[in-house]
Each structure stands twice: as C-alpha cells, then as structure tokens.
Amino acid sequence: MENMVAESFKYMILGMGIVFVFLYVMVLVLQFQAKMIGKYFPEKPADKGGETAGVDKKKVAAAIAAIQHHKNLRK
C-alpha cells in the first residue's frame, strides 16, 4: 500500500512538473511572438482628431435613446 502512495505521489509531481514547464515555455514563446510582431508590424500612430471620425452622431443618439427607453421600461 505504501508503494502505491509513493508511486502516485511520484506521478503527481511528474504531471505537475510537466504542466509547469509547458506553461513556462508557452509564456516565453508568447513574449517572443509579441516582440516579433511589434518589430515587423508596428502600430500606426492614430490621428490626432480622428477619434470620432466615421461615427454617425445620429446613430449614437438613437442607440443612447433606445438604451434609456429600455431602462425606463424595466422600472
């Protein structure tokens, strides 16, 4: 019986070690990937006044009105 407990403990440590090593390697690979993407595909600078460019103010107002109407129906 003691042998089975020792063996199960050994497999538990082995399994947890494999998972830890896999996760550590995955973090390293993702950090490397982020550096490569940042190097070869840098973000383009945003327009200074272009934050609301392409947004239809009438549609935004209609969406806000619909949300307010829905909230008032729930009361």
CORHU-V557516 format. One record per backbone hydrogen bond with DSSP energy under -1.0 kcal/mol. CO is the residue of the C=O (numbers start at 1). NH is the residue of the N-H. If there is no record, write none. Layout:
co->CO nh->NH
co->CO nh->NH
//
This chain:
co->1 nh->5
co->2 nh->6
co->3 nh->7
co->4 nh->8
co->5 nh->9
co->6 nh->10
co->7 nh->11
co->8 nh->12
co->9 nh->13
co->10 nh->14
co->11 nh->15
co->12 nh->16
co->13 nh->17
co->14 nh->18
co->15 nh->19
co->16 nh->20
co->17 nh->21
co->18 nh->22
co->19 nh->23
co->20 nh->24
co->21 nh->25
co->22 nh->26
co->23 nh->27
co->24 nh->28
co->25 nh->29
co->26 nh->30
co->27 nh->31
co->28 nh->32
co->29 nh->33
co->30 nh->34
co->31 nh->35
co->32 nh->36
co->33 nh->37
co->34 nh->38
co->35 nh->39
co->36 nh->40
co->37 nh->41
co->52 nh->55
co->56 nh->60
co->57 nh->61
co->58 nh->62
co->59 nh->63
co->60 nh->64
co->61 nh->65
co->62 nh->66
co->63 nh->67
co->64 nh->68
co->65 nh->69
co->66 nh->70
co->67 nh->71
co->68 nh->72
co->69 nh->73
co->70 nh->74
//
